Amino acid sequence: MSEEKILLEARDLSVRIGTKDILQDISFSVSEGDWLMIAGPNGAGKSTIVNAVSQGIHYNGRILWKGEDLKGIRPYLLSRKLGVLTQNHSVGYAFTVEEVVRLGRYAWSPNFFKGRAEEDESRVDRALSDTGLTELRAQNVLTLSGGELQRVFLAQLFAQDPELLILDEPTNHLDMVYQKQIFELLSEWLKRPGRAIISVVHDLSFALACGTSALLMDQGRARGFGDVRQVLNDRTLREVYGMDVGAWMRGLLSEWT
Amino acid sequence: MSRQADSSKKSSRETFGLPAYLAFGLVTLFVFLLCVSVGSVSIPVKDTAGILIHALLGKAVPENAQTSILLSSRLPRVICVALTGASLAVGGAAMQGLLKNPLADGSTLGVSSGASLGAVLAIAFGIQVPFLPFAGTMVMAILFAFASLILILALAWRLDYSLSTNTIILIGVIFTMFINSVLSLVITFASDRLKSITFWTMGSLSGSSYANALVLLGALVICGGLILLHARELNAFAIGEDNARSIGVNVRRVRLTILIAVSALTGVCVSIGGSIAFVGLVTPHVVRMITGPNHRKLLPASLFGGACFLLLCDLAARIIVNPLQLPIGVVTSLIGAVVFVIIFWRARKEKGR
């Protein structure tokens, strides 16, 4: 692990809205092959990190992509590097599944006059079949369930084909069958060289099972960053959540017969 | 469930082919000819077409009352009506995509009222652009349209970041009432120089000239073209601003471009025909039922649809109480208000699910 290549690095990231400090001096980095889990209680600032990285809000500090400041990268070029799955999905109009997924190819042909390339076609088809949406491709998105909609946006992200996925609670709305499917899909996706994932999670057992590193947030501050098992240890979790998380989860599982 | 059995089939292409454009074009042409023919003096469609073709080819046309009415008054008016309808409709469609709200439109937001105030102020105070007649009115209308749009959106974002339908309507209504009262005030004091308040609040394209048509065409080609070029970005906004940013749309630049283009279109239309309400609301709504929400189809179809809709409204305004003429906005508002309620009703029902 000596030649780790850093993809994304945040240095002293701070966000202030009005007089309230939402994030204070957060630093972390993601290297190739990493799956960084961002954990913490509600309101800890997890989604704000995602918003800052996707350039959706004003922040202080620097976020670098392979050493280059994100603020200097043009939006469509940035989207080839990192793709974001946000938390709230509400579509206003009756687009079809395929139309939404196809928009994922925007970053690769931002010029209006450029026609639909073969590659776009095959990427969209692949993304649809990987997420099990091929059957629903002509379906109106307004008629989909929350879980199906989540898969549509994940498919869009796969079509976008970035090097780093940033997922804000990727398994939100999904039942267990699809949770498992998404985990396997993401693990498979991560195997290709040069890729990494950042995901915001609530489920700590999932964080421990899949994550390589973790960033534990508490009230806008980082309570730890590094190896997932070192950061998410029983003692720190007890302090952050104000309860014995480990004991509770082990207790829940022991009910399983 | 309304899932189609053949939904696994590839969906149809995202853009229109030649046949679709041809169909829209033919319908529009037919409506256009109908509107030129029918009026206080009706001329058979065949004769109308004959005269128009002769005039277009530069051949001599028979000199009689019919021809003179047709070429000097009715034709420029009908051309202006068609161009105004197309401009307002494409502007409305763009706003509805950008704000992800099917009720957004120049008239519901209060932008056309703002443009009216700009135009009225320019005339009342004699604001002019050197060397360009009429340009003062137009520039002021455009500036006021843009300023209104920014003001309304800033206010709406402050109150409610998600720009919910209720917020937008409430602010639009209050803003329109406020502007209209200022408008009445200015017109009362400068009534010698200004057209009636009815013109500025209801609109009329009677007496418009070929020069007006040329200006409208220019605005439509530039601003409408700019909007059409952003069809994919508007699709992304219509799905959600977060999503647009995620797929790589330059959110700020595109939003500013669309807002400026829509303001310019609204400003030009208002300075020529007053503020004609609801065209930009009704047309995209009806067109969306035919084409679906994809802006690559919706925007071009709205151009044709808006032209047809306003042409027919203008025709109705001319012949319903013949020989009197109604302001065109009376007709569009009658239809528009009903459609507005229907859209609002549906949007509420969808949310309740």
Chai-1 contact restraints between the chains, C-beta under 6 A:
chainA,res_idxA,chainB,res_idxB,connection_type,confidence,min_distance_angstrom,max_distance_angstrom,comment,restraint_id
A,G56,B,R245,contact,1.0,0.0,6.0,A-B,restraint_1
A,P75,B,G248,contact,1.0,0.0,6.0,A-B,restraint_2
A,P75,B,N250,contact,1.0,0.0,6.0,A-B,restraint_3
A,Y76,B,G248,contact,1.0,0.0,6.0,A-B,restraint_4
A,S79,B,I247,contact,1.0,0.0,6.0,A-B,restraint_5
A,S79,B,G248,contact,1.0,0.0,6.0,A-B,restraint_6
A,V84,B,S246,contact,1.0,0.0,6.0,A-B,restraint_7
A,T86,B,D242,contact,1.0,0.0,6.0,A-B,restraint_8
A,V91,B,I239,contact,1.0,0.0,6.0,A-B,restraint_9
A,G92,B,K100,contact,1.0,0.0,6.0,A-B,restraint_10
A,G92,B,A238,contact,1.0,0.0,6.0,A-B,restraint_11
A,Y93,B,A238,contact,1.0,0.0,6.0,A-B,restraint_12
A,Y93,B,P293,contact,1.0,0.0,6.0,A-B,restraint_13
A,A94,B,P293,contact,1.0,0.0,6.0,A-B,restraint_14
A,F95,B,P293,contact,1.0,0.0,6.0,A-B,restraint_15
A,T96,B,S11,contact,1.0,0.0,6.0,A-B,restraint_16
A,E98,B,S11,contact,1.0,0.0,6.0,A-B,restraint_17
A,E99,B,N294,contact,1.0,0.0,6.0,A-B,restraint_18
A,L103,B,A236,contact,1.0,0.0,6.0,A-B,restraint_19
A,L103,B,I247,contact,1.0,0.0,6.0,A-B,restraint_20
A,G104,B,I247,contact,1.0,0.0,6.0,A-B,restraint_21
A,Y106,B,I247,contact,1.0,0.0,6.0,A-B,restraint_22
A,Y106,B,G248,contact,1.0,0.0,6.0,A-B,restraint_23
A,A107,B,G248,contact,1.0,0.0,6.0,A-B,restraint_24
A,F112,B,L229,contact,1.0,0.0,6.0,A-B,restraint_25
A,E135,B,S8,contact,1.0,0.0,6.0,A-B,restraint_26
A,A138,B,S7,contact,1.0,0.0,6.0,A-B,restraint_27
A,A138,B,S11,contact,1.0,0.0,6.0,A-B,restraint_28
A,Q139,B,S7,contact,1.0,0.0,6.0,A-B,restraint_29
